Amino acid sequence: MQSLRLPGTSQHKGVAGGVFCSPKAQATAKKNQLVTELPAWQALKEHQLDIEKTHLRDLLHDDTRCMGLIKESEGIYCDFTRQRVTPKTLEVRGGGGHGCNAFSGTTEPNAMRASRDRRLRFLANVDPIDVARALDGLDPEETMVVVISKTFTTAETMLNARTVRSWLTERLGPEAVEKQMVAVSTNLKLVKEFGIDPENAFGFWDWVGGRYSVCSAVGILPLALQYGFDIMQEFLAGANNMDEHFKNQPYQDNLPVLIGLLSVWNVSFLGYSAKAILPYCQALSKLAPHIQQVDMESNGKGVDLNGKRLPFETGEIDFGETGRAPGSLEGGRVNKQGTAQANEGGTRRSPEGVVVHVRTSK
């Protein structure tokens, strides 16, 4: 049985080099060969038939299997036991909105104290109602505006930027632009033409897509203004820890790789086109829309790198919001019960990713 891993990954070292195709794999792969033509893919198709004959209830009764599908690293605990996989599936060897919005709510005590008496608001929609909501109750003299646009040409972003600029200058005069507006952009020329001092522009690498840039100035600048940079350094340290984990851990214990490969298994083999993301933490209420942006925009592709049409399903549909207990009077009740009813009573199935935040006492 072939493994659910990309050809060329190392079983002893970290996966990062292998995931991006090792020299050996490059040398042996046929030009323009689809992944479906590889022996590993065909073996997984055969294994799929065995899995479809097995009820999840029976898989959950296998204690050895369950223990092998529980992974923990960097303070993150992942339980894959309710995925329709066995150790054989994974282990047998073979050949628009900005990301910072997803992390702007927090229940961390130090961050809450640091942000006291400050308000962080996001404006991405050109709907006048959203503009009015974002500016409602703000004092122009006590407001700093951060315009985030990689190219400084995105129509919706720049329309909102001009609207807020007018809101400032009508009350404080044109000099307010240089004093109270800053930019996050790679296009300093247009930043200056807009009226913002280039010295007040925060750059980032041109190869960083805006939707991925939680850890660049796109995400960190607004969050640092709200919570302080000391708090955000802890956030960055956690992200760096997971980067190192991804880079160095073997694929069997590599959390991002396992989550990604299980999505491939669910979508392309088992036919589950959607996944519910249910964070049981109000501070992560924007997590599902954030995953929609980074996952669905990136994986919504129907052709390979050579423009050849793919003969299998791709691109998981992500949905969800904060989940809560059935007895709750808050809105999450509808989401949780609706998802459960669709999965348990309907004819379609969607894997559920349940995210919980646990704070341990010291």
Secondary structure, DSSP 8 states (H G I E B T S, - for coil): ---SS-TT--SSS-SHHHHT--HHHHHHS-TT--GGGSHHHHHHHHHHHHHHTS-HHHHHT-HHHHHHTEEEETTEEEE-TTSS--HHHHHS------GGGGGS----HHHHHHTTT----------HHHHHHHHTT--GGG--EEEE-SSS--HHHHHHHHHHHHHHHHHH-TTHHHHHEEEE-S-HHHHHHHT--GGGEE---TTS-GGGGGGSHHHHHHHHHHH-HHHHHHHHHHHHHHHHHHHHS-GGG-HHHHHHHHHHIIIIIS---EEEEEEESGGGTTHHHHHIIIIIHHH--SB-TTS-B-SS----EEE------TT--STHHHHHHHHHHHHHHSS----EEEEE------
